[in-house]
Amino acid sequence: MPRLSPHMTVMQMAAQKAAKRLLRDFAEVEQLQVSIKGPGDFVSQADMRAEASIREDLARARPGYAFLMEESGSSGGDNWTWRWIVDPLDGTTNFLHGIPHWAISIGLQRRLPDGTVELAAGLIYNPVNNEMFWAEKGVGAFLNERRLRVSARRDMIEAVFATGIPFAKVPGSRRLPFARVLGTLMPQVAGIRRFGAAALDLAWVAAGRYDGFWEFGLKPWDCAAGLLIVREAGGYATDEAGRDLGALDHDVNVVAGNTHLHAPLREIVAEALTRTA
């Protein structure tokens, strides 16, 4: 394992500190006071405390960096050179139902002199299992201290894919394309999973547990870290047209997969999105 860079050291320490409080809250999940942002989209005191903790630690270590955070939004001006993208609790609904499948996600973007924005580092931490997925551009992807590689499966019939099933607040315009992809894939694959945390879905693609993943309309904080981790593990993570998603300046459709199955999955997703009837 390579030596942790200063950026990654800061990111891991911030995630581990926030995780300690989240684990205590998770153990007492029934006592949490919950406010409702919308159907199926809950935010708890635990969520907001974790975000405040991470923000404080990252800002102290790197003053001047911009932020894009799930709960508190964007800060730091438009002309940033470095920007943190943070989801303090991906899988909030799992968390609040006592399901031990949730994670902290921290991504770091860098704006190059030509104006291009790239993902420089990413971390997805599942405290319940003490699994720290992380990557830095050009360095590789890791699970704790072990190097990660995407799966080598070539045949759809052996593949397991992950997705996010549309729920109550998802607009109808996304439900039909999702149903089309599902209907096309189901007869061709070994399985399709919906575990409820997009960041961990992407981390599991990088780890070879899944062979691919797709989801429509992801927020930048849902996928920033995972996109880089998949790529550094040797896979592909793009939109349905194969475009790079480094800028993350709006909601995105994500298709990720290993080197053999990304293209056929992406073609199925693209066709579902372009059909008019």
SVG drawing of the C-alpha trace seen along z (x, -y; Angstrom):
<svg xmlns="http://www.w3.org/2000/svg" viewBox="-45 -33 49 50">
<polyline fill="none" stroke="black" stroke-width="0.4" points="0.0,0.0 1.4,-3.5 1.9,-6.0 -1.1,-8.1 -0.9,-11.6 -1.6,-14.6 -5.0,-15.0 -6.0,-11.4 -4.7,-11.4 -6.9,-14.4 -9.9,-12.7 -9.6,-9.4 -9.1,-11.1 -12.2,-13.3 -14.3,-10.3 -13.2,-8.1 -13.9,-10.9 -17.4,-11.4 -18.0,-7.7 -17.5,-7.2 -20.5,-9.5 -22.6,-7.9 -22.0,-4.4 -23.2,-5.6 -26.3,-7.1 -26.9,-4.0 -26.9,-1.9 -29.7,-4.2 -31.5,-4.8 -34.9,-4.6 -34.2,-7.6 -33.1,-9.8 -35.2,-12.9 -36.0,-12.9 -37.2,-15.6 -38.6,-14.8 -37.4,-16.5 -39.7,-14.5 -41.1,-11.1 -38.3,-8.5 -35.7,-11.2 -35.0,-11.6 -32.4,-13.7 -31.5,-13.1 -29.6,-14.9 -26.9,-12.3 -26.6,-13.3 -26.2,-17.0 -23.7,-16.4 -21.6,-14.2 -21.5,-16.8 -20.5,-19.6 -17.7,-17.4 -16.3,-16.6 -16.6,-20.2 -14.8,-21.5 -11.9,-19.0 -11.5,-19.5 -11.7,-23.3 -9.1,-23.4 -6.7,-21.2 -7.2,-23.0 -8.5,-26.5 -9.6,-28.1 -11.0,-24.9 -14.6,-25.1 -17.3,-22.7 -20.3,-21.0 -22.2,-19.2 -25.5,-17.4 -27.1,-19.2 -25.4,-22.7 -24.9,-23.1 -22.2,-24.9 -19.7,-27.4 -16.4,-28.9 -17.0,-30.8 -17.1,-29.8 -13.4,-30.2 -12.1,-27.4 -9.1,-25.4 -9.9,-22.6 -13.4,-21.5 -14.6,-18.9 -17.8,-17.0 -19.2,-15.4 -22.1,-13.1 -21.9,-12.6 -24.3,-9.7 -25.1,-7.9 -27.9,-5.4 -29.8,-7.5 -33.0,-5.5 -31.0,-2.3 -29.5,-4.0 -32.9,-5.1 -34.3,-1.6 -31.4,0.0 -30.0,1.6 -26.2,1.7 -25.5,0.6 -24.5,-3.1 -21.3,-5.1 -19.5,-8.4 -18.4,-9.7 -15.8,-12.4 -14.5,-13.4 -11.9,-16.0 -12.0,-17.8 -9.2,-19.9 -9.6,-22.6 -6.7,-22.5 -5.1,-25.6 -7.1,-25.0 -10.4,-25.0 -11.0,-21.3 -12.2,-19.8 -11.0,-16.3 -11.5,-14.1 -8.3,-13.9 -9.2,-11.7 -12.1,-9.8 -13.1,-7.9 -16.1,-5.8 -16.1,-4.5 -18.5,-1.9 -18.0,-2.2 -20.2,0.9 -17.8,3.2 -14.7,0.9 -14.3,0.9 -12.4,-2.1 -12.5,-2.3 -10.2,-5.0 -8.4,-6.1 -6.2,-8.9 -5.8,-9.8 -2.9,-7.8 -2.2,-5.9 -4.8,-3.1 -7.8,-2.1 -7.7,-0.3 -9.9,1.3 -8.1,0.5 -4.6,1.7 -5.5,4.1 -5.3,3.1 -8.7,3.2 -9.5,4.5 -12.8,4.7 -14.1,8.1 -12.9,10.0 -16.3,11.4 -17.1,11.2 -20.5,12.8 -23.7,11.1 -25.3,14.4 -22.7,14.5 -22.9,10.9 -24.5,9.2 -25.4,5.6 -26.5,3.0 -28.9,0.1 -31.1,-2.3 -34.8,-1.6 -36.9,-4.8 -38.8,-5.7 -41.6,-8.1 -39.9,-11.4 -38.3,-10.3 -40.0,-11.9 -42.0,-9.8 -39.7,-10.7 -37.0,-8.5 -39.3,-5.5 -40.0,-4.4 -36.4,-4.3 -35.5,-2.4 -38.2,0.1 -36.9,0.5 -33.4,1.2 -34.6,3.6 -36.8,5.4 -33.9,5.8 -31.3,6.9 -33.3,9.3 -33.4,12.2 -29.7,11.7 -27.9,11.6 -27.3,13.6 -28.8,11.0 -29.7,7.3 -29.3,5.8 -30.7,2.7 -29.0,2.1 -29.8,-1.6 -26.5,-3.4 -25.1,-4.5 -21.6,-5.3 -21.3,-1.7 -22.6,-0.3 -19.8,-2.0 -17.2,-0.9 -18.4,2.6 -18.0,2.4 -14.4,1.3 -14.0,4.3 -15.4,6.8 -18.4,7.7 -20.6,6.2 -19.8,6.3 -21.7,3.1 -24.0,0.4 -26.4,-2.2 -28.6,-4.9 -30.3,-8.0 -30.2,-11.5 -27.5,-11.0 -26.4,-14.0 -22.6,-14.9 -22.1,-13.9 -23.7,-10.4 -21.0,-9.5 -18.0,-11.8 -15.7,-9.5 -17.1,-6.3 -16.5,-7.4 -12.8,-7.8 -12.5,-4.6 -14.0,-2.6 -11.7,-4.1 -8.6,-3.6 -9.6,0.0 -9.5,0.5 -13.1,0.0 -15.2,-2.6 -17.6,-5.1 -19.3,-7.5 -22.7,-8.7 -24.9,-6.8 -23.1,-8.4 -19.6,-7.5 -18.8,-11.0 -16.5,-11.8 -18.2,-13.1 -15.4,-14.9 -17.1,-18.4 -20.1,-17.2 -21.9,-20.5 -25.4,-19.0 -27.2,-15.8 -25.9,-12.9 -26.8,-9.5 -24.1,-7.0 -23.1,-3.8 -20.1,-1.9 -18.7,1.5 -15.7,3.6 -13.8,3.4 -15.9,6.1 -19.4,5.3 -19.5,1.5 -20.1,1.0 -23.1,3.4 -24.6,2.0 -24.2,-1.5 -25.8,-0.7 -28.8,0.7 -29.1,-2.3 -28.7,-4.8 -31.3,-3.0 -33.8,-3.1 -33.3,-6.8 -33.7,-7.7 -36.8,-5.6 -39.9,-7.7 -42.4,-5.0"/>
</svg>
